[in-house]
Amino acid sequence: MAAAAGLALLALLAAAGAERSRKVSMEYNPGWNSSSVNLLHVRAVGPEDSLHYVWSSIGAPSVLLVATRSPNSALRVNWTQLLSPSPAGAIWIDPPDSVLYSTAVVFTKLFEFSEAKPSEELFYPTYDLSEFSWDSLNHTLNHTALTAELRGVPATDPGGAFANGSLAFRVTAYESSGRAVPLPSLQHTPGSSQLQFIVAGVAPRGSGSRFRLQLATLEPPGAARHLRARSSIDDEYTPSVFQVLSLQWKAADTAVCLSACLSIPQVLSLQAEPPNSSSPLSFLQWKAAAYGSPSPRREDGIGCRAGGLHVASGTPPGTPPVLRAFFGDSLATSTASVLNVTFGGEEGHVYQERRYLSWSVLLGFGEPPRDTFSPLVISITAVALGTPLAMLLLGSCLLLLAQRRRYSEYEPIN
């Protein structure tokens, strides 16, 4: 039974990446009339399945990802229980047996630091995102464009750094394959979602301040996490960016035995894709670049790098209620992974000058999209390779004509 369910899951996720389109909808606080909390349900329906993304700012900002085998699966929320001290069981998918796979991502902290001395970093007090006050997401929800933005500031801001600034998480859902328009022009698949993390107007607390976003992942046993880096094609989509990074969840084996516990090392290093590895179940994918402008250009690029993926078993402290509500007691046997994404480097002064930072990441199920040569690059390559060949052929023809004319000037000898 487990093997059959696992193979069905792999087939579902493979089909999800190959589909042309999905019917996507957004719903704010389903079954709840208050805007005192934020919960956004994104549902992407295919011919034989549904993908669910549940974004929330109840606690730290987080997203729950669920893949089901039914196109009619629905999200259910018991709001009284969800907002109580014991939220386990308050969120579920109906019918429950349609769930094939689930995972979650939590954005936990924002660090600010500067270089005190060469190779030394001075950290300022950490911004704990679970202690932020968030605006109503319903004010920015656009059902037509399939976008929404969660914007917040610290509940207490003694230094006044957020007097004229805020943090934001901008969500965009996609019905079909394509590319986002602004840089870094991430390629997306049907049913995937893009998250843009934005720091705007926040006063830096030091000279040349840099930022580091910490995120954590949660999933039941049976899925191994891998942080991958691969070379990217440099073309007009993201000029000068040659690296794509992805955090992938893969089954323990092709049977996807979700009840089997994995022995995972304490730190998973950034590494190349191993041969003959199993297909990913879900992913986070981004390019090694952030930007210092709302309308980014190549010169607005800011370096972006990821640290090691630290893994620990058990429920981490401060797990958002939405995840406790869905996973319940299974959190005790789940695995938590922590990843830090740092923005800046030699470009550390970009934020100091512009007071703006944006970073985009794609979330989805199945195999992450891969860059291919764009039509422009193909055209330029064809012209670059075709022009010398055409000149060679033209030169050969002219040479033959010249030779024929030269020999035609002589009269035959009788």
C-alpha positions in Angstrom: 0.0 0.0 0.0 2.8 2.4 0.9 4.6 1.6 -2.3 1.5 2.2 -4.4 0.8 5.5 -2.6 4.4 6.6 -3.1 4.4 5.8 -6.8 1.1 7.7 -7.2 2.7 10.7 -5.4 5.7 10.7 -7.7 3.4 10.4 -10.8 1.3 13.3 -9.4 4.2 15.6 -8.8 5.8 14.8 -12.2 2.5 15.6 -13.9 2.2 18.8 -11.9 5.4 20.1 -13.5 4.3 19.1 -17.0 0.9 20.6 -16.9 0.0 23.6 -19.0 -2.3 25.3 -16.5 -4.2 24.9 -13.2 -7.2 26.7 -11.8 -5.9 28.9 -9.0 -7.9 30.7 -6.3 -7.1 32.8 -3.2 -9.3 32.9 -0.1 -8.7 35.1 3.0 -9.5 33.7 6.4 -11.9 31.0 5.1 -14.9 30.7 7.4 -13.8 33.7 9.6 -15.1 37.3 9.3 -12.5 39.0 11.5 -9.3 40.5 10.1 -7.5 40.4 13.4 -5.3 37.6 12.1 -4.0 36.6 8.6 -4.5 33.3 6.9 -4.4 33.1 3.1 -5.4 29.9 1.3 -4.1 29.4 -2.2 -5.6 26.4 -4.0 -4.3 25.2 -7.4 -6.6 22.6 -9.0 -5.6 20.1 -11.7 -7.6 17.5 -13.5 -7.0 14.8 -10.9 -5.4 16.6 -7.9 -5.1 19.8 -5.9 -2.2 21.7 -4.4 -2.8 23.8 -1.3 -0.6 26.7 0.1 -1.7 28.1 3.5 0.1 31.4 4.3 -0.2 32.8 7.8 1.1 35.5 10.2 -0.3 33.8 13.3 3.0 33.6 15.1 6.0 33.8 12.8 5.1 34.1 9.0 4.8 30.6 7.6 3.4 28.6 4.7 2.0 25.1 4.8 2.2 23.1 1.5 -0.1 20.1 0.9 -0.5 17.9 -2.2 -3.7 15.9 -2.5 -4.9 13.3 -5.0 -8.4 14.8 -5.3 -9.4 17.9 -7.4 -12.2 18.4 -4.8 -10.1 18.5 -1.7 -10.8 21.5 0.6 -9.2 23.3 3.5 -11.1 23.2 6.8 -10.4 25.5 9.8 -11.8 25.4 13.3 -11.0 29.0 14.2 -11.9 28.7 17.9 -9.5 25.9 18.4 -6.8 27.4 16.1 -6.7 30.6 18.3 -6.7 28.6 21.5 -3.6 27.5 23.4 -4.0 24.0 22.0 -4.5 24.3 18.3 -3.7 20.7 17.3 -6.2 19.3 14.9 -7.7 22.8 14.1 -6.7 22.6 10.4 -7.2 19.7 8.1 -7.8 18.7 4.5 -11.2 17.2 3.6 -11.2 14.3 2.7 -8.3 13.5 5.0 -7.3 10.4 3.0 -6.6 12.5 -0.1 -3.5 14.0 1.4 -0.3 12.5 -0.3 2.4 14.9 1.0 2.8 17.9 3.2 5.6 20.2 4.4 6.0 23.7 5.8 8.3 26.7 5.8 8.6 29.3 8.6 10.4 32.6 8.4 11.7 33.0 11.9 14.2 35.8 12.3 16.0 38.7 10.6 19.6 39.4 11.7 21.4 42.7 11.1 25.1 42.9 11.2 28.2 44.8 10.0 31.9 44.1 9.8 33.6 45.3 12.9 37.0 44.1 11.6 38.1 42.0 8.7 36.6 38.5 9.0 34.6 39.7 12.1 30.9 40.5 12.3 29.1 42.7 14.8 25.5 41.6 15.3 22.7 43.9 16.5 19.6 42.8 18.5 17.7 40.2 16.4 14.3 40.9 14.9 12.1 38.0 15.9 9.4 37.8 13.2 6.9 36.1 15.6 6.8 39.3 17.6 5.9 41.5 14.7 2.6 43.3 14.2 1.1 42.5 10.8 -1.3 44.6 8.7 -4.5 42.9 7.3 -3.5 40.9 4.3 -7.0 41.4 2.9 -6.2 45.0 2.1 -3.7 43.9 -0.6 -5.4 40.8 -1.8 -5.9 40.8 -5.6 -8.0 37.9 -6.8 -7.4 38.7 -10.5 -3.6 39.1 -10.3 -3.4 36.3 -7.7 -1.2 38.5 -5.5 -1.3 39.5 -1.8 1.2 41.2 0.5 1.8 40.7 4.2 3.4 43.8 5.8 4.6 44.3 9.4 6.7 46.1 11.9 8.0 45.0 15.3 5.4 45.2 18.1 8.0 47.3 20.0 10.6 49.4 18.3 12.7 51.2 20.9 15.4 52.3 18.5 12.9 53.7 15.9 14.4 51.7 13.0 11.0 51.0 11.6 9.6 54.5 12.0 9.5 54.9 8.2 9.9 51.3 7.2 8.5 47.8 7.2 9.1 44.1 6.3 6.9 42.5 3.7 6.2 39.1 2.2 4.6 39.4 -1.2 2.9 36.3 -2.5 2.2 35.6 -6.2 0.4 32.4 -7.4 0.6 31.1 -10.9 -1.8 29.2 -13.1 0.6 28.3 -15.9 4.3 28.2 -16.8 6.2 31.3 -17.5 8.5 33.9 -16.0 8.1 36.7 -13.5 8.6 40.1 -15.2 10.9 41.9 -12.7 14.4 40.6 -12.0 15.4 38.0 -11.1 12.7 36.8 -13.6 12.2 33.4 -11.9 10.8 30.7 -14.1 7.6 29.2 -12.6 5.4 26.2 -13.2 1.6 25.7 -13.0 0.5 25.8 -9.4 3.7 27.2 -8.0 4.0 30.4 -5.9 6.6 33.1 -5.7 7.4 34.8 -2.4 9.2 38.2 -2.5 10.8 39.2 0.8 11.1 43.0 1.1 12.9 45.3 3.6 11.9 48.9 2.8 12.7 52.1 4.6 14.1 50.4 7.7 16.9 52.5 9.2 20.2 50.5 9.4 21.8 50.4 12.9 25.3 50.5 11.6 27.6 51.5 8.8 27.2 49.1 5.9 24.6 47.0 7.6 23.8 43.7 6.0 20.8 41.4 6.6 20.4 37.7 7.1 17.0 36.0 6.9 16.5 32.8 8.8 13.9 30.2 7.7 13.0 26.8 9.0 11.3 23.9 7.4 9.1 21.2 9.0 8.0 17.9 7.5 6.9 14.4 8.7 9.5 11.6 8.6 10.2 10.1 5.2 11.5 13.1 3.3 15.2 14.1 3.2 16.2 17.7 2.6 19.0 18.7 0.3 20.4 22.2 -0.5 21.6 22.2 -4.1 23.6 24.7 -6.2 23.9 24.5 -9.9 25.2 26.7 -12.7 22.7 28.9 -14.5 22.5 30.2 -18.1 23.5 33.9 -18.2 21.1 35.7 -20.6 18.7 38.6 -20.6 16.5 37.1 -17.9 19.1 37.6 -15.1 22.3 39.1 -16.5 25.5 38.2 -14.7 23.8 35.7 -12.3 25.3 32.3 -12.8 24.0 30.3 -9.9 20.6 28.9 -9.0 20.1 27.4 -5.5 17.3 25.1 -4.4 16.2 23.5 -1.1 14.6 20.2 -2.1 12.6 17.6 -0.2 13.1 14.1 -1.6 11.5 10.8 -0.7 13.6 8.3 1.3 13.1 5.9 -1.7 10.8 5.6 -4.7 8.1 4.0 -2.4 7.9 7.3 -0.4 7.4 5.5 2.9 6.3 8.4 5.1 6.3 6.3 8.2 10.0 5.5 8.0 12.4 7.6 10.0 15.6 8.8 8.3 19.0 9.1 9.9 20.0 12.6 8.9 23.4 14.2 9.6 23.6 17.3 11.8 24.6 19.6 8.9 23.9 19.1 5.2 26.4 21.1 3.2 25.8 22.8 -0.1 26.6 20.2 -2.7 26.2 19.2 -6.3 23.3 17.0 -7.4 24.2 13.3 -6.9 23.6 10.9 -9.8 20.5 8.7 -9.8 18.8 10.6 -7.0 15.1 10.4 -6.5 12.7 13.0 -7.8 12.0 16.0 -5.5 8.6 16.1 -3.7 8.7 19.9 -3.2 11.2 22.7 -3.5 12.3 26.3 -2.7 14.3 27.8 -5.6 16.0 31.2 -5.9 18.9 32.8 -7.8 22.0 34.1 -6.1 20.9 37.7 -6.2 18.8 40.2 -4.3 18.0 43.7 -5.5 18.1 47.2 -4.1 15.3 48.8 -6.0 11.5 48.3 -6.5 12.1 48.3 -10.2 15.4 46.4 -10.3 18.0 46.6 -13.0 21.3 44.8 -13.4 23.2 47.5 -11.5 20.9 47.2 -8.5 22.0 43.6 -7.8 23.0 42.6 -4.2 24.9 39.4 -3.5 22.9 36.5 -1.9 24.4 33.4 -0.4 23.0 30.5 1.7 24.6 29.0 4.7 24.6 25.3 5.8 21.3 23.5 6.3 21.2 22.6 10.0 19.0 19.7 10.9 17.4 18.7 14.2 14.7 16.3 15.2 11.6 17.3 17.2 9.4 20.3 17.4 11.4 23.5 17.6 10.3 26.2 20.1 8.0 28.9 18.6 6.4 26.7 16.0 3.5 28.7 14.6 0.0 27.6 15.6 -1.0 26.9 12.0 1.6 24.2 11.8 0.8 22.8 15.2 -2.9 22.8 14.1 -2.2 20.8 10.9 0.6 18.4 11.9 -0.6 17.8 15.5 1.2 15.1 17.4 3.2 14.1 14.4 5.4 17.1 15.0 7.1 15.1 17.8 8.6 12.8 15.1 9.1 15.4 12.4 12.4 17.0 11.4 13.2 20.7 11.5 15.8 22.3 9.3 17.2 25.8 9.6 18.7 27.8 6.7 20.2 31.3 6.8 20.2 33.4 3.6 22.6 36.4 3.7 22.2 39.5 1.6 25.3 41.7 0.9 29.0 41.2 0.6 31.0 43.7 -1.4 27.6 45.3 -2.2 26.9 45.8 1.6 26.5 49.6 1.1 23.7 49.3 -1.4 21.0 49.1 1.3 22.7 51.9 3.3 22.2 54.2 0.3 18.8 53.0 -1.0 17.0 51.6 2.1 15.5 48.9 0.0 16.1 45.1 -0.3 14.1 42.5 -2.2 14.7 38.7 -2.5 12.5 36.3 -4.5 12.0 32.6 -4.0 9.8 30.1 -5.8 7.9 27.4 -3.9 6.3 24.4 -5.6 5.8 20.7 -5.9 7.8 18.2 -8.0 10.9 19.0 -10.0 12.0 22.7 -9.8 12.1 24.4 -13.2 15.4 24.6 -15.1 16.6 27.6 -17.1 16.9 27.1 -20.9 18.3 29.3 -23.6 15.9 32.2 -24.3 14.7 33.0 -27.9 17.0 36.1 -27.9 20.1 34.0 -27.0 19.2 31.4 -29.5 18.8 34.1 -32.2 22.1 35.7 -31.3 23.9 32.4 -31.3 22.4 31.5 -34.6 23.5 34.8 -36.1 26.9 34.5 -34.5 27.5 31.0 -35.9 25.7 31.5 -39.2 27.4 34.7 -40.3 30.9 33.2 -40.6 29.4 30.2 -42.5 27.5 32.5 -44.8 30.6 34.6 -45.4 32.6 31.5 -46.2 30.1 30.3 -48.7 29.8 33.7 -50.3 33.6 33.9 -50.5 33.8 30.5 -52.2 31.2 31.5 -54.8 33.0 34.7 -55.6 36.3 32.8 -55.9 34.8 30.3 -58.3 33.2 33.1 -60.4 36.6 34.9 -60.6 38.3 31.8 -61.7 35.8 31.1 -64.5 36.1 34.7 -65.7 40.0 34.5 -65.8 40.0 31.3 -67.8 37.4 32.6 -70.2 39.7 35.4 -71.4 42.0 32.9 -73.3 41.2 31.9 -76.9 41.5 28.3 -77.9 44.7 27.4 -79.9 44.0 25.6 -83.3 
